Amino acid sequence: MIKKIFIISFFLLTALAACGNSNYLNVNVHQLKKAIASRQNILILDVRTTGEYTGELGHIAGSKLIPLHLLSNSLEQISGFKNLPVYVICRSGNRSISGSTILAENGFKKVYNVEGGMRAWNSAGYPISR
C-alpha cells in the first residue's frame, strides 16, 4: 500500500513540475552557445541592471539589455521577436525566470530561460563584452 501511494505521489509531483514553466524552456549556457554559433536569428535578452551589464561578469556580445523592472513596459522594443527564439539571461538565473514568464505571458512563442546566467557563461569560459 505504501509503495502504491509513493508511486502515485511521484507521478503527481512529476506532472505538476512539468506544468510549472510550460510557457518557456530552461536551457544551459552550452545550448545558448550552440544557438549563437548556428547564426540563426535569435535575441539574447539580458534583464540585469546597466551596472551589471557593463560590470565584472560582462555581457554576451549582441545581447539586448532591458532591466527586469522595465521589461513589462518595454516589450514593444522586442516585439519583432514574438515568433523567434528569445534567450533570457541574468546574473545567476533567477531574474531570467521572471523575465521569461513576462515574455511568455505576453505572447512570445519561443522563450528560453538560461539557467545559471552570466555566472555559468563565465564559468564555461565563453567570451564576454564589457
Secondary structure as UniProt FT lines:
FT   HELIX           2..19
FT   TURN            20..23
FT   STRAND          25..27
FT   HELIX           29..37
FT   TURN            38..39
FT   STRAND          43..46
FT   HELIX           50..53
FT   TURN            56..57
FT   TURN            61..62
FT   STRAND          64..65
FT   HELIX           68..71
FT   TURN            72..73
FT   HELIX           75..81
FT   TURN            82..83
FT   STRAND          85..89
FT   HELIX           95..105
FT   TURN            106..107
FT   STRAND          110..114
FT   TURN            115..116
FT   HELIX           117..123
FT   TURN            124..125
//
